[in-house]
Amino acid sequence: MSDRIAEMAEALIRARTDLKQIPPLRESHGLASVDEAYAVQDATNRLWLERGRRLVGRKIGLTSPAVQAQMGIDQPDFGMLWGDYFFTEGEVVDTGRFMQPKAELEVAFVMDRGFSDPEAPMAELIRRVAYAVPALEVVDTAIRNWDIRLVDTVADNASGGGFLLGLGARRLTDLDLRLCGGILSRNGKVVSRGLGVDCMGNPLNATLWLARRMAELGQPLLEGDVVMSGAFGPMVPVGPGEVYLAEIAGFSPIQVSFDDGRTGA
């Protein structure tokens, strides 16, 4: 690992630990390529693991074809899911644990078996997924004022923050993930909406891309891993005192409250 990669990894660790935003890495450290950005993410992951964090899955970002076209790319990106930022339905999520959080409505998959073949077909992925659940991702970035480009978000764990899983698990055979619609409401008002088709044509398409990619990198998905498959609709800012209702066709709705950790729910 080069000194420059190590410096960027340490900068991200400090920012996340101290909850203090930093300038874009493309400006402060001249980060210019996606390959180098993933090297920074990998170095950061190793540091987190050495410091006791537990890896529980992966997240996929930039799954919208329209967003990919805007950024001049032809594939999504990925980041890690950490156990200390895993929430379940009914919890009150403390916004004070984040710097500039936003919420995304998604479907998550839980792996029944590992996936280590980088050329495996979709049928193999389907056999290895235990179930799907409705989910909410809390997206966050250490980069000041969300001034991110592709290299910044890739280096910073694909702008991963935390994630919340609903309790209403469903088998894949009971769902039409391509055509299912989802809406996200804040304090009773719809703030984001979309369809499964908006996530690379089907959330399973995004998950197959990730499973193959992680297998290529020698970091395959394992039994029990959670995969956040990508947003159904636009992300929306999150603040204390807000209650979100996530509704995706075929799943039970999930509700989550956000607070600042001082006044209670």
N, C-alpha and C positions, 0 to 999 in steps of 0.2 A: 504494500500500500504506500502510495506517495505521501509526502508530508502535506501536500495541498489537499488531497482527499481526506486525510486524517483531520486537518484543520476544519474543513467544512462539516465533517461528521460531528466533531466536538462542538462546533457553533450551533448545530441543530439540537444536540443533546442539551446544551445550556439553555437554549431558548425554550425548549419544551419543559425543562425542569423548573426554570425560573419564571415561566410564563411571560417572557419578555420578547416582543417581536424584533426581528432582525431585518436588515436590508436584503433585497434579492441576491441570491448567491451569484447570479450572472453578473452583477455589478460589483459585489464585494470581493469575489474570488475569481471572476472571469469564467465561471462555469458556462460552457458553450455547447457541449454535445450530450445527447441522451445516454450514450454508453457511459460517459463519465458520471452523469447524474445517477445512474443505477449503481455505479461503483460507490458513490457517496451513500446512497440508501443502504447498500449492503454493509458498508463499514459502520454505519449508524446502528443497523440491526445487531451486528456482532457486539457492539458496545452495550446496547440495551440488554442483550442476553447475558453478558458478563456481569451486569449489574442487577440481575435477578428477575427481569421481566419474563413473562411466559407467552410464547407465541401460540395462538389458538386458531389461526386461519389466515386468509388472504382477502383483500378487497380489490375490486376492479374499478378503474376510473376511465373517464373519457370514452364511454360506450356509445354516445350519441353520434351517428354519422355526420350530423350537421356541425357538431362541435369539433369533430375530427377534421372536417373540411376547413373550418375556420383556423385551426392550428396547423394545417398543412401536414397532417399525419394520416396514416391508413390503418392504425391499430390502436387499441386502448393502452392504458398503463396499469400498473399494479402496485400494491403496497401490503403492509402487514396488519393483522388484527392482533391486538394485545389483550391479555386476560384482565388486566387492571382497568381497562376501559370498556368492559363488556357489561351491558345493562340488560335487565329483563323487564317485561311488562309489569307495571305497578310501581316501579321505582321512581323516585324523584331524582332527576339528573341535575347535578350541580354545575351551573354554567361557569362557576369560578374555577373549574378544572381545565377550562379551555381559554384560548386567547381571543378568537373571533369566529365562534361557531356558526355553522349553517346546517340545515337538515335536508336530507334527501330520502325519498320514499323508494324502497327497493324490495326485491325478493332475495332471501338468503337460502343457501343450500347447505346441508350438513352431510358430510361424507360417511358412508357406511363402510367403505374400504378405501385403501390408498389408490393412487393413480400415478403410475410411473412410466407409462409408455407415451413418448412424445408424438407418436403417430396413431394413437388409438382413435377409433371412430366415435361418433356421437352415441351409438348404441352402448358402447363400453362405459361411457360416462354415466348414462342413464342407469345402467346396472349398478354403478358404484355410488350413486346418491341415495342416501337413506330417506330424506324427506326435504320438503321446502317449507319455509316459514315466512310470514310477513315481517318486514324489518324496517328500521329507520337508522340511517347512518348520520352521525354527527361529524360533519366534515370540518376540519380546522387546519390552519396553516401557521407556521412560525414566521412566514414572510410578511413584512409590514404592509398593512392595508390591502391585503389580497393582491398585491402587485406581482402576480406570478405569470411566468411563461412555462412552457413545457418542461424545461430543464429544472426550474425551481420546484415545481410540484412533484416531479419524479424523485428528485433528491430528498424532498421532505415527505417521504412515505406516501406519495400520491395524495397529499393533503389529507391524510387519514387522521381522525380524531378518536371517536368512539363509535360504538354500535349497539343497538337495542334490538333484541329478537322477541317477536310475539310468541304466544304459547300455542297457537292453533296450527300444529304441523299438518301437512298434507302430502300424500303420495303423489309422485309426478303423473301417474296414470289418471288422477282425479282432476287434473288441471289443464287448461289451455293457456299456457304461459305466453304465447304470442299475442293472443287477442284479449287477454284479461286487462281490465282498466284499473287504474289506481288514482285516488285523490288524497291529498294531504291538507288537513284543515288546521288553522291556528285560531284558538279561542272561538270556534264555531264558524269561521270564514275560510272558504277554500283558497289556498295560496299556491298550490302546485298540483298538476295533474298530468297523466300520461298513460301510455299503453306498453305492454310487454314488447311490442314490435319496435318501440323507440330505443330499446336496449339491444343494439346490434341485430335486430330482427327477431330476437328471442333471448331471454336471459340465459338460456342453456347454451346459446352460441358463444356468449361472452365467457361462460364458465368453462366450456371446452377449450377456448383459446387460452385461458389462464392455466388449466390443468396441463395442457401440452407444453406451455411455456415453462412452467415450474419444473416439469419433468426434464426438459432440455437443460435447465440450469442445475440439475442435480438436487433440487429442493422440492421434491414431489409432494402433492397433497397427501395427507395421511388420514387414517380412520379417525373420525370425530372432528376433523377440521371444519370450520365454518367458512363459507365463501359468500361474500357480499357481491352480488352479480352486476351491480350498476344501477344508476338512477332511472326511474320511470319518467321523471319530469324535472324541471329546474330546481336547484337548491334554493333555500330561503333562509335568511338570517334568523337566529334564535336568540331570545333574551329571557331573563328571569321573569317569573310570573306568567309564563305562557303555557298553554295546554294544547298538545297536538293530538289529533285523531288521524290515524293512518288506515285507509280502507282500500283493499285490493280485492277484486272479484275472485271468489273461490276461497277466500280466507276469512277468518274471524277478524274484526277490526281490532286495532291496538291503540291504546291511549297512553301518552307519556306527559308528565309535567316537568317543567324546568324551573329551577330556583337558583338563587345566588349563594346558597349554603348558609345564609345568616338568619333569614326570617322564617324558614320552613315552607312547606307546600301551601 
